[in-house]
């Protein structure tokens, strides 16, 4: 059993017709394949990132994560995650807490002291 296009399924801005599979209250904002892969490894579920794949309707959304939920004998890798929907809900809860998102970045302040526009503005005379 595999799960494909998890990135598209978890974006809260998408509608159900556009491919979102969970409610907007539980979905997250723009997850990446790397973040989803890290969440799968945290949940101890085997996965494979396919960076070169794209969704046909939205080719700007690049990447696919394939996940294996069950072993060959039918037992689950993680008993807390029996279905694809449960996997998506767990990943959507973990992505906002991903270290890449929670890392404090220095804010860039722009002050009015920078270079200003010189010369007259306006229309040229003919």
C-alpha positions, 0 to 999 in steps of 0.5 A: 500500500502506498501513499502518493502526493502527500504534499498536495493532500496536506495543503490547507489552501487547496479545496477538496476538488483540488486534491486536499484530503483532510480538513482545513483545520488540521491541514498545514501550509505548504509542506515540502517533500523533505518535511513529510519525509522527516515526519515519516521517519519520526513515525517509523514508517518507511518512505521514498522521496521522488523529487523528480515527480510532479502532479499533472494539474499543478506541475509547479508542485514538485515531488512525491512521497511514497509510504509503505504502511504494511509489511509483506505479511500484512502487519502494520509498521506503526500500529498507531497508523492503520490507514492513509488518512491517519498517516496524513493527520499525523504528518499534518500535526508534525509538519508545523513543528518541523525544525526547518519551520521553527528555526528562528530567522533574523527579521530583515528591517528596512529603514528609510535611510537607504538609497533614495530616488533622485531626480524629478519625477513626472512626465517629459515635455515634448 
